[in-house]
Amino acid sequence: MMLLANNVGEFFLNFLQNTGIAQFFSEGGWMNLVMILIAILLLYLAIFKKAEPYLLIPMGVGMLLANLPGTGIFQSVTETFMKADGKPKEVTEYEGLLGVLYLGVKYEIYPCLIFLGIGATTDFGPLISNPKTMILGAAAQIGIFITFMFAYLFGFSGTQAASIGIIGGADGPTAILTTTKLAPELLSSIAIAAYSYMALVPFIQPPVIKLLTTKKERTIHMEMPKPVSKTKKILFPIIVMVVVILIVPSCAPLIGCLMMGNLVKESGVVPKLVEACSNTLLYAVTILLGLTVGATATGTTFLTLQTLKIFGLGIIAFILATAGGVLIGKLMCVITKGKVNPMIGAAGVSAVPMAARVVQKLGQKEDPSNFLLMHAMGPNVAGVIGSAVAAGLLIQMLG
């Protein structure tokens, strides 16, 4: 009887020691608790504040699951092998449900499939109708390169600085792909910073726009874009795909998927493929991307001074990207003798269509009869191309 009691007591003691609750009291357990609270905060922002809910909900759940102790749902094991030339090489293997799903991030699958879906939902008509707005989309990418230099001066390596700079592109999938290739150790911090600031575009951009423009400039009316033929809309993705990839080959995965999605849409002959790309595929991959990126945000990787620096540099990147687009917009306004409203330059960041809606809202606040949405969509969709090209350049130079 005594032996049975001892065995039962030992069983319950082992059970209690192996519960997740007990592991919160082990070394580093407080970090898991903090990350769980951050995950709950992301879920609150997504559900109750509607801040990027399609991605922040799965990201918050992934972070929550990965930081509940003892689940083994996301584990990484790094082993060192000796190469034929005698130099050591580290290889990281991923285990657990989310660890296996993470391979879609590691091998660049999810970001590219999301670009395929984005292409199938994007209308490049405003850009084709007014090609000059491509300049504004390019100008907004200045935030990426200036922040890249700032990050390097702050002590980050070249590859890490490039990954931080890409936050200024306001494009989550591009930031994730670039970071995966150049600085995977910063993936969780950069991804969460990128999507958090994308959700804050309506709050970040208006003060910058007002600071850099006058009331007179903000009330400028622009001529409505001319209709674009179906032939031009079909040729556009093909031409962009060929020209851009020939110049920057490393951006082929993103640009190729984006333009293929758009070609499928504009062809008009495969409605089922358009529906699959723009709905089923896009949302399914968004869930997988959010879950797996969120799972990388564990206490030891996220709760660092480095993360605070990344968030600080990220908002600088957004502000500089907005300012770059507006300033070039002001220059175009001068050159065209007042025919371009400088505010549309702010839409050069690739937060589609949020940035364009910010411009529309500001324009109508100054003059209710002013409609800038279609004009702003030109640089907005150009920004999607611009951020992918900027990422390709950085990967080509540093990868």
C-alpha positions in Angstrom: 0.0 0.0 0.0 2.9 2.4 0.9 4.6 1.5 -2.4 1.4 2.3 -4.3 1.0 5.6 -2.5 4.6 6.5 -3.3 4.1 5.7 -7.0 0.9 7.7 -7.2 2.6 10.6 -5.4 5.5 10.4 -7.8 3.2 10.3 -10.8 1.3 13.4 -9.7 4.6 15.2 -8.9 5.9 14.4 -12.3 2.6 15.5 -13.9 2.7 18.9 -12.1 6.4 19.5 -12.9 5.7 18.9 -16.6 2.6 21.1 -16.9 3.0 24.4 -18.8 2.1 26.3 -15.6 5.1 24.9 -13.7 7.4 25.8 -16.6 6.4 29.5 -16.2 8.4 29.4 -13.0 11.5 28.0 -14.6 14.4 30.0 -16.0 13.1 32.3 -18.8 9.5 31.4 -18.1 8.7 35.1 -17.5 9.6 35.8 -21.1 7.0 33.3 -22.3 4.4 35.1 -20.1 5.3 38.5 -21.6 5.0 37.1 -25.1 1.6 35.7 -24.4 0.5 39.1 -23.2 1.9 40.6 -26.4 0.0 38.0 -28.4 -3.2 38.9 -26.6 -2.6 42.6 -27.4 -2.2 41.8 -31.1 -5.5 39.9 -31.0 -7.2 42.8 -29.2 -5.9 45.2 -31.9 -7.0 43.0 -34.7 -10.5 42.1 -33.4 -11.6 45.2 -31.5 -9.6 47.9 -33.4 -9.7 46.1 -36.8 -5.9 46.7 -37.3 -4.8 44.3 -40.1 -7.1 41.6 -38.7 -6.5 39.1 -41.6 -2.9 38.8 -40.6 -2.7 39.9 -37.0 -5.2 37.3 -35.8 -3.2 34.2 -37.1 0.0 36.0 -36.1 -1.3 36.5 -32.6 -2.5 32.9 -32.4 0.9 31.6 -33.7 2.7 33.7 -31.1 0.4 32.4 -28.4 0.9 28.8 -29.2 4.7 29.0 -29.6 5.0 30.6 -26.2 2.8 28.2 -24.2 5.5 26.1 -22.5 5.9 22.4 -23.4 3.8 22.3 -26.5 6.7 21.5 -28.9 4.5 23.0 -31.6 7.4 25.1 -33.0 11.0 24.0 -32.5 14.2 24.8 -34.3 17.3 22.6 -34.0 20.6 23.9 -35.3 23.4 21.5 -36.1 26.9 22.3 -37.4 28.4 20.3 -40.3 31.8 20.4 -41.8 31.8 21.2 -45.6 34.1 19.6 -48.1 36.4 22.6 -47.9 36.8 22.1 -44.1 34.6 25.1 -43.1 31.7 24.7 -40.7 28.2 25.2 -41.9 25.1 25.6 -39.7 21.9 23.9 -40.7 18.6 24.6 -38.9 15.8 22.1 -38.9 12.3 22.8 -37.8 10.0 20.5 -35.9 6.4 20.5 -34.7 3.2 21.4 -36.5 4.1 25.1 -37.0 7.8 24.2 -37.5 6.9 22.1 -40.6 4.5 24.8 -41.9 7.3 27.3 -41.4 9.1 25.7 -44.3 6.8 27.7 -46.5 8.4 30.9 -45.2 11.9 29.5 -45.2 11.7 28.6 -48.9 9.9 31.9 -49.9 6.6 30.1 -50.8 4.1 32.0 -48.8 5.1 35.6 -49.6 5.2 34.8 -53.3 1.8 33.1 -53.3 0.4 36.2 -51.5 1.8 38.3 -54.3 0.0 36.1 -56.7 -3.3 36.8 -54.9 -2.5 40.5 -54.7 -1.9 40.6 -58.4 -5.3 39.0 -59.1 -7.0 41.8 -57.1 -5.0 44.8 -58.4 -6.1 47.2 -61.1 -3.1 48.8 -62.7 -5.4 50.9 -64.9 -4.7 54.2 -63.0 -0.9 53.6 -63.3 -1.2 52.8 -67.0 -3.4 55.8 -67.6 -0.9 58.1 -65.9 2.6 56.5 -66.1 4.2 59.5 -64.5 2.8 58.3 -61.2 5.4 55.4 -61.4 7.9 58.1 -60.3 6.0 58.7 -57.1 5.9 55.0 -56.4 9.7 54.9 -56.8 10.2 58.1 -54.8 8.5 56.6 -51.7 11.1 53.8 -51.7 13.7 56.3 -50.5 12.6 55.5 -47.0 14.0 52.0 -47.4 17.5 53.1 -48.4 17.8 55.9 -45.9 16.7 53.6 -43.1 19.1 51.0 -44.3 21.9 53.5 -43.8 20.6 54.5 -40.4 20.3 50.9 -39.3 23.9 50.2 -40.4 25.1 53.2 -38.3 23.1 51.8 -35.3 25.3 48.7 -35.3 23.3 46.3 -37.4 25.1 44.2 -40.1 24.5 45.0 -43.7 22.0 42.2 -44.2 20.1 43.1 -41.0 20.0 46.8 -42.0 18.6 45.9 -45.4 15.9 43.8 -43.8 15.0 46.7 -41.4 15.0 49.2 -44.2 12.4 47.2 -46.2 9.8 48.0 -43.5 9.6 51.4 -45.2 8.1 49.7 -48.3 4.9 49.1 -46.2 4.7 45.7 -47.7 4.5 42.8 -45.3 5.2 39.8 -47.7 8.2 41.7 -49.2 9.6 42.4 -45.7 9.2 38.8 -44.7 10.8 37.4 -47.9 13.7 39.8 -47.7 14.3 39.1 -44.0 14.0 35.3 -44.5 16.8 35.5 -47.1 19.1 38.1 -45.4 18.5 38.1 -41.7 16.1 35.3 -40.5 17.1 35.9 -36.9 15.1 39.2 -37.1 12.1 37.8 -38.8 9.6 38.0 -36.0 10.6 41.6 -35.0 10.5 42.9 -38.5 7.3 41.1 -39.6 5.4 42.4 -36.5 6.8 45.9 -36.9 5.9 46.0 -40.6 2.3 44.9 -40.2 1.8 47.0 -37.0 2.9 50.1 -38.9 0.8 49.2 -41.9 -2.2 49.1 -39.6 -1.2 52.6 -38.4 -0.9 54.2 -41.9 -4.0 56.3 -41.3 -2.4 57.8 -38.2 1.2 58.1 -39.4 0.7 59.6 -42.8 -1.7 62.6 -42.3 0.7 64.6 -40.0 3.6 64.1 -42.4 1.4 65.1 -45.4 0.1 68.3 -43.7 3.6 69.2 -42.6 5.0 69.1 -46.1 2.1 70.6 -48.1 0.2 73.8 -48.0 -3.6 74.1 -47.9 -3.6 75.4 -51.5 -1.7 72.3 -52.7 -4.0 70.0 -50.8 -7.0 71.5 -52.6 -5.6 71.0 -56.1 -8.1 69.1 -58.4 -6.7 66.7 -61.0 -8.2 65.6 -64.3 -9.8 62.2 -64.2 -7.7 59.4 -65.6 -8.4 58.3 -69.2 -10.0 54.8 -69.7 -7.4 52.1 -70.4 -8.0 49.5 -73.1 -8.0 45.8 -72.3 -5.1 45.2 -74.6 -2.9 47.6 -72.6 -4.0 46.0 -69.3 -2.9 42.6 -70.7 0.4 43.8 -72.1 1.3 45.7 -69.0 2.1 42.7 -66.7 4.0 40.9 -69.5 6.2 44.0 -70.2 6.8 44.8 -66.5 7.7 41.1 -65.9 10.3 41.0 -68.7 11.8 44.5 -68.3 12.0 44.6 -64.5 13.4 41.0 -64.1 16.0 41.6 -66.8 17.2 44.6 -64.8 16.9 43.1 -61.3 16.8 39.3 -61.7 16.6 38.7 -57.9 13.1 40.2 -57.7 11.8 37.5 -60.1 9.8 35.5 -57.4 7.8 38.6 -56.2 7.4 40.4 -59.5 6.7 37.2 -61.4 3.9 36.1 -59.1 2.5 39.6 -58.9 2.3 40.0 -62.6 1.1 36.5 -63.3 -1.8 37.1 -60.9 -2.6 40.4 -62.7 -2.4 38.7 -66.1 -4.8 36.0 -65.0 -7.2 38.8 -63.9 -6.9 40.9 -67.0 -7.1 38.1 -69.5 -10.8 37.6 -68.7 -10.7 34.0 -69.8 -10.1 32.1 -66.5 -12.6 33.5 -64.0 -12.2 30.4 -61.8 -8.4 31.0 -61.5 -9.0 34.6 -60.6 -11.5 33.6 -57.9 -9.0 31.0 -56.6 -6.1 33.4 -56.5 -7.9 36.4 -55.1 -10.0 34.5 -52.5 -9.2 30.9 -51.5 -5.4 30.9 -52.1 -4.8 34.4 -50.8 -6.7 33.9 -47.5 -5.4 30.3 -46.9 -1.8 31.4 -47.4 -2.3 34.5 -45.2 -3.4 32.1 -42.3 -0.3 30.0 -42.8 2.1 33.0 -43.1 0.6 34.6 -40.0 0.7 31.5 -37.8 4.3 30.6 -38.7 5.8 34.1 -38.5 4.0 34.6 -35.2 5.5 31.3 -33.9 9.0 32.7 -34.4 8.3 35.4 -31.9 9.5 33.7 -28.7 10.8 35.5 -25.7 14.5 34.9 -26.3 14.3 36.2 -29.9 11.8 39.1 -29.4 12.4 40.6 -26.0 15.6 42.3 -26.8 17.0 45.8 -27.1 17.4 45.0 -30.8 13.7 44.7 -31.2 13.1 48.2 -29.8 15.7 49.5 -32.2 13.8 47.8 -35.1 10.5 49.3 -34.1 12.1 52.7 -33.8 13.8 52.5 -37.2 10.6 51.0 -38.7 8.5 54.1 -38.0 11.4 56.3 -39.3 11.2 54.2 -42.5 7.5 54.8 -42.9 7.8 58.6 -42.2 10.7 58.9 -44.7 8.8 56.9 -47.4 5.8 59.1 -47.0 7.9 62.3 -47.1 9.9 61.1 -50.1 6.7 60.6 -52.1 5.1 63.9 -51.1 8.3 65.9 -51.8 8.6 64.4 -55.3 4.9 65.1 -55.7 5.5 68.8 -54.9 8.3 68.8 -57.6 5.8 67.4 -60.1 3.3 70.0 -59.1 5.8 72.7 -59.9 6.8 71.1 -63.2 3.2 70.6 -64.3 2.2 74.2 -63.1 -0.2 73.0 -60.5 -1.8 70.0 -62.3 -0.6 67.4 -59.7 -1.8 67.3 -56.1 1.4 66.5 -54.1 -0.6 64.5 -51.6 -0.9 61.6 -54.0 2.9 61.0 -53.6 2.2 59.7 -50.1 0.3 56.8 -51.6 3.6 55.6 -53.1 4.1 53.3 -50.2 2.6 49.9 -51.1 -0.1 49.7 -48.4 -2.8 49.1 -51.0 -5.4 50.6 -50.9 -5.0 52.1 -47.4 -2.5 54.8 -48.4 -4.7 55.9 -51.3 -7.7 56.1 -49.0 -5.7 58.3 -46.6 -5.0 60.8 -49.5 -8.7 60.7 -50.6 -9.8 61.4 -47.1 -7.4 64.3 -46.6 -8.4 65.8 -50.0 -12.1 65.7 -49.2 -11.4 67.2 -45.8 -9.9 70.2 -47.5 -12.5 70.3 -50.3 -15.5 67.9 -50.3 -15.7 68.1 -54.1 -12.1 66.8 -54.6 -11.8 63.2 -55.6 -8.2 61.9 -55.5 -8.7 58.2 -54.9 -8.1 57.0 -58.5 -5.1 59.4 -58.9 -3.6 58.1 -55.7 -4.1 54.5 -56.8 -1.5 55.0 -59.5 1.4 55.6 -57.2 -0.1 53.1 -54.7 0.1 50.2 -57.1 3.5 51.5 -58.4 4.7 51.2 -54.8 3.9 47.5 -54.8 6.2 47.1 -57.8 8.8 49.6 -56.3 9.1 47.8 -53.0 9.6 44.4 -54.7 12.3 45.9 -56.9 14.0 47.6 -53.9 13.9 44.2 -52.1 15.4 42.6 -55.2 18.2 45.1 -55.3 19.1 44.6 -51.6 19.1 40.8 -52.0 21.2 41.1 -55.2 23.8 43.3 -53.5 23.9 41.6 -50.1 22.4 38.1 -50.4 
